[in-house]
Amino acid sequence: MQGNTTTMILVIDADAVSLAAVVGVLQSHRYQVLAAGDVECALSMSRANSLDLIICDINLRGMDGLDVVEQIRSVPDTADVPVLFLSSAQVSDVAYRSVGNTSAYFVKKPAAAGLLLDLVEKSLWMPHLIRSQMHRPHLPIGMPASITGNFAQT
């Protein structure tokens, strides 16, 4: 599926080659991409733009990507932006540390282009799905009175 040119994705990676690869894949599928090679640039871009997704490396040369995402999410209107973490570290360690971070996905680097695009698409739908479910009427927890009443009569 081709991206939406109004979708804004912030990619943060201190490794220039990895950053260029991810940005290239996303731009080739028509996503608008902001590329940040350091924390200061990422924070500046997050303040100046409305973001739909953050893709962040875990190791940002001296700073933990989880901490960077936490700082970005403190910027107004970014608290619920989904995150896709990339890392060459061991999966279990990073996934364990990111459990409380409400991250969307964790991907081990280097990620195949198809996998990356698939997870980006899923991540972008996540907030829309949550918002739509919040506004839908739901049945109360437990069995409806009409059902419990039928069982009580037998």
C-alpha positions in Angstrom: 0.0 0.0 0.0 1.3 3.5 -0.9 1.7 6.0 1.9 -0.3 9.2 2.3 1.6 12.4 1.4 0.0 14.1 4.4 1.4 11.5 6.9 4.3 12.9 8.8 6.9 10.4 10.1 9.8 11.4 12.3 12.8 9.1 11.9 15.6 9.4 14.5 18.8 7.5 14.1 22.4 8.6 14.9 23.8 6.2 12.2 23.6 8.1 8.9 23.5 5.0 6.8 20.6 3.5 8.7 18.8 6.9 8.8 19.2 7.3 5.0 17.9 3.7 4.4 14.8 4.1 6.5 14.0 7.5 5.1 14.6 6.3 1.5 12.2 3.4 1.9 9.5 5.6 3.4 9.9 8.4 0.8 9.7 5.8 -2.0 6.3 4.9 -0.7 5.1 8.5 -0.6 5.4 9.2 3.1 6.5 12.6 4.3 9.6 12.1 6.4 11.6 14.2 8.8 15.1 12.9 9.4 16.9 13.6 12.7 20.5 12.4 13.3 20.6 13.6 16.9 18.4 14.3 19.9 18.3 18.1 19.6 17.2 18.0 16.0 14.5 15.4 16.8 13.1 17.5 19.7 13.1 20.6 17.5 11.2 18.8 14.7 8.7 17.3 17.1 7.9 20.8 18.4 7.5 22.3 14.9 5.5 19.5 13.2 2.4 17.5 13.7 3.6 13.9 13.8 1.8 10.7 12.9 4.5 8.2 13.7 8.0 8.2 15.4 10.6 5.7 14.2 13.5 5.8 16.7 16.7 3.8 17.1 17.3 2.7 20.7 21.0 3.6 20.7 21.5 7.3 19.9 25.2 7.6 20.8 25.0 8.5 24.4 21.3 8.8 24.8 18.7 6.1 25.1 16.0 6.2 22.4 13.4 5.3 25.0 14.3 8.5 26.9 14.2 10.5 23.7 10.7 9.3 22.8 9.6 10.1 26.4 10.9 13.7 25.9 9.1 14.0 22.5 5.9 12.7 24.0 6.0 15.5 26.6 5.6 18.0 23.7 1.9 19.0 23.3 -0.1 16.8 20.9 2.5 14.1 20.7 1.6 12.0 23.8 -0.3 9.4 21.8 1.9 9.3 18.7 2.7 5.6 18.0 6.4 4.6 18.0 8.3 2.0 16.1 11.7 1.3 17.8 14.7 0.0 15.8 17.7 -1.5 17.4 20.6 -3.8 16.7 20.5 -4.8 20.5 19.1 -8.0 21.8 15.3 -8.1 21.3 14.3 -9.3 24.7 16.3 -6.6 26.6 14.9 -3.7 24.6 11.4 -5.1 24.4 11.4 -5.5 28.2 12.6 -2.0 28.8 10.0 -0.5 26.4 7.0 -2.3 27.9 5.8 0.7 29.9 6.6 3.0 27.0 3.4 2.2 25.0 5.5 1.6 21.9 3.8 0.3 18.9 6.5 -2.1 17.7 10.1 -3.1 18.1 12.2 -4.2 15.1 15.7 -5.6 15.0 18.0 -3.8 12.6 18.5 -4.1 9.8 14.8 -4.3 9.0 13.6 -5.6 5.7 11.8 -2.9 3.7 8.6 -4.9 3.4 8.5 -5.5 7.2 9.2 -1.9 7.9 6.4 -0.7 5.6 4.0 -3.2 7.0 4.6 -2.1 10.6 4.4 1.6 9.6 1.0 1.0 8.0 -0.2 -0.9 11.1 1.2 1.7 13.5 -0.5 4.5 11.6 -3.9 2.8 11.9 -3.5 2.2 15.6 -4.6 5.7 16.9 -7.5 5.7 14.5 -8.7 2.3 15.7 -8.4 3.4 19.4 -10.3 6.7 18.7 -13.1 4.9 16.8 -13.5 2.4 19.7 -13.7 5.2 22.3 -16.7 6.7 20.5 -18.6 3.5 19.9 -21.3 2.3 22.3 -20.2 -0.8 24.2 -22.3 -3.3 26.1 -21.9 -3.1 29.8 -19.6 -5.7 31.4 -21.5 -8.8 32.4 -24.5 -10.4 30.9 -27.5 -8.3 29.8 -30.5 -8.4 32.2 -32.7 -10.2 29.5 -30.2 -13.1 29.5 -29.7 -13.3 33.2 -33.5 -13.0 33.7 -34.1 -16.1 31.4 -31.7 -18.2 33.4 -33.2 -17.1 36.7 -36.7 -18.3 35.6 -35.6 -21.9 34.9 
